[in-house]
Amino acid sequence: MDKNAKQFREAKAKQEETALNRVLCWIAGGSVLEFLLLLLNRYYSHYTVEQIDLRVALGTAVKILAVAALVCAAAAGLWWNAARKNSRGSALPGLLTIFMAGVSVSCFCTWFMGSTGLRLMYIGVPVVIVLALIYYLYQREFFLVACLCVVGLLGIWVCSRALGGSYAYAAYLYLALAAVVTVGGALVCRRLQAGSGAMELKGKRMRVLPKDANYALLYVTAIVTLLVLIAAVLAVPTMILFGVVAAWVLIMAVYYTVKLM
């Protein structure tokens, strides 16, 4: 009995150490990317007359870097996949893959949406880091709730900035994708509910949520997200919609924190 308890403690300690290392990687990579985005924003969006030549050069560099970073992310992804299959250290290739993908997405958003896309990315990077922290350090149920709420918050922001403007097409495209993601997330939750929190992937049974997961709250979150997206299209005041989503996230955070006790 003591031997089994010792093995359990060792396995748990190893899992916690792995999670901590991954969290530190996310924080380190996200911090570097955030610094680069804020630096780019300084000279890309707030340039002076004397810096026009630099602004033009940055515009060209962003286009080149968008493609180059995408190629690097693909190469790092292949390295990551090979390292995982060979049971070798996959932390470095994984970090490089995610970091280069972030650089590529940031550059593409800046390329096609200008300063609006750049602003979206330097706001989005800290949000992604927080979601990573929730995934590794908190409950998976709340992670799903947080992801759906972020989808809704981004939809509100996109509608307030892009609808009726030159980027209206991007807003409608995002709203369509957000609706698909939200409905798809609800369907996945339904499948998980049928499998008591587990599902089969490539012939292997994987546990995603605990057996006592509260699926009703996940469905309600999906409904709240869809209603918020519809309200954003109907031009309901942005602050009201932000308040609704923020209140729901706070309620869920309190619920899942109490559930841990």
N, C-alpha and C positions, 0 to 999 in steps of 0.2 A: 504493500500500500504506500509506504514511504517512498519507494523507488518510483512508482507511478506518479506520485505527487511531485517528486523532484523533476522528473522528465517533463511533466506538464508545465512546471514553473520555468524550466529552461526553454521549452518551446515558446511559451508566452513571451519570455524576455527577448528571445530572438526575433519574434514577430514585431514586438514594440521597437526594437532597435532598427529593424528594416524599415518600419513605418516612419521613424524619426529621421533616418537617413534620406528617405524619399521626400519628406517634408522639407528638409534643409536644401535638397536639390531644387525643389520647386521655388523656394524662397530666393535662393541664390540666382537661379536662371531668370526668374521673374524680375528681380531687382535690377539685374543688368539690362534686361530688355526695356524695363520702365525708364531707366536712366537714358538709354539711347533714344527712346521715343520722345522724352521731354526735351532732350538736347536737339533733336530734329525739329520738334515743334517750335523751339526758340528761333531757329533760322529759316524754317519753312513757312510758318504762319505769321510770324511777327518780325519780319525782316524790315530793314530801313532802306532808304533809297541807295545808300552806299553798298548795300548787301544784295542788290538785285542780281548781279552776276553769280554770287554764291547761291541764291535761290534757284536760278535756272540750272546750275550745276547739280544741285540737290534733287531737282525734279528728274533729271536724267539718271542720276545715281539710284534713285528709288526704283525706277523701272528696271534697271539692270539687276539690282539687288533682289527684287521680287522674284525674278526667274532664277537667279543664281542660288538664292536661299532655298527655293523649292527643289532644285536639283540636289543640293546638299542634304536637305531633309530626306529625300528619297534614298540617297546613298546611305545616310546614317540609319534609316529605317531598315534597310537590308542588313546592315551590320548588326543592328539590335536584334533582328529576327534570328540571324545566324548564332549570335551569342546566347540567346535564350534556348535554342535547340541544342546547343553543345554544352549547356549548363555552365557557361562561363559568366564572368562579371558583365552584367548588362546595364549597370547603372550609368556609365559614361555614354554609351551609344544611345540609351534611352533619353538621357538629358539633352544630348546633341540633337536628336530627332525632334523633340518637342520644342527646343529653343529655336532651331532653324525654321521649323514650321511656323512658329510665332513671328519670326522676322519676316518670313514670306507673306503671311497673311496681313501683317501690318503694312508692308510695302504695297501690296495689291490694293488694300483699302485706301491708302494715301494716294496711290496712282489714279484710281477711278473715282474717288470721292473727295479728293483734296484735303483741306484742313478738317472737314467734318469727319472723314474717315480716320485721320490721324488722331483726332480728339476721341473718337470712339475706341480706338485701340489703347491709348494710354489710360483711359478709364476702365477698359475691359480687362487689362492685364492684372491689376490688383484683385478684381472680382474673381478671375480664374484661380489666382493663388488662394484666395479664401475658400473657394469650392474644393480645391485640392486638400486644404487643411481639414475641412469638414469630412472629406472622403476618408482620409487616413486616420483621423483622430476622433471622429464622432460617429453617430449612428448612420447606417446606410439609408434608412428611411428618410431622415432629415436631409441627407444629401440629395435624394430625389426631389424632395419638396423644394429645396433651395434652387436646384437646377431649373425646375419648372417656373419658379418665381422669377429667376433671372431672365428666362425667356420672355416672361410678361413685362418685366421692367425694361428690357431692351426694346420690346415692341412699342412701349409707350414713348420711349426716347426717340426711336426712329420715326414714329408717326408725327411727333411734335416738331421734328427737325426737317423731315423730308416730304411729307404729304403736301401737295400743292406747289411744290418747288421743282427744281430741275432733277432732283433725285427721287421723284415719286415712284418711278419704276422699281428702284431698290427697296423702297418701303413696302410696296405690294409684294415683291418677291420674298422679302423677309417674313411678312405676315403669313404668306402661304406656307413657307417652310416651318414657321413657328407653330402653325395649326397642325401640320403633319407630325411634327416632333411631339407636340402635346398629346394628340390623339394616339400616336404610336406608343408613347410612354404609358398611357392608360391601358392600352392593350397588352403591353409587356407586363404591367402590374397584374392584370387579370390572369395572364398565364402563370405568373409567379404564385398568385393566390391559389390557383388550381393545383400547383405543385408544392404547396406548403412552403413557399419561399425559395424553392430550387427549380432549376430548369436544365434541360440537356443541351449541350453545345458540343458539336463534333463527337457525339457518342459518349461524352462525359457529363456526369451530373454535377452541376455547380450550385452551391448555395449562395444566393444573392442577398436575400433578406431573412431575418429570423422567423421562426415558425409562428411567433405571436405578433407579427407585424400588423399594424392597423391600416388595412388597405382602404378603408373608408376615407381616411384623411388624405391619402394619395389621390383618390378619385376627386375629392372636393377641391384639392389643389389644382388639378387639371381643369376642372370646371371654372374655378376662379381665374385661372390664366386665360382661358378662352374668352370669358366674359370681359376681362380687362382689355384683351386685344380688340374685341368688337367695339368696346366703349372708346378705345383710342381712335379707331377709324371714324366713329361718330362724333369726334371732336369734344368729348367730355374733358373738362379741365384736367390738365396734366397732374397738378398737385394732388387732386382728389384720387386719381388712379395710383399715383405713387404711394399715397397714404394707405390705400386699401391693401396693396401688396406688402408694404412694409409692416402693417399691422398683422397681416396673416403670418408673415415670416416670424415676427416676434411671438405670436401665440404658439406657433409650432415649436419654436426654440424652447419656450417655457415648458411645453408639454413633454418634449423628448428629454429635457433635462430632468424633470420630475420623474420621468419613466426610468431613468438610470438609477435613481435613489432606491 
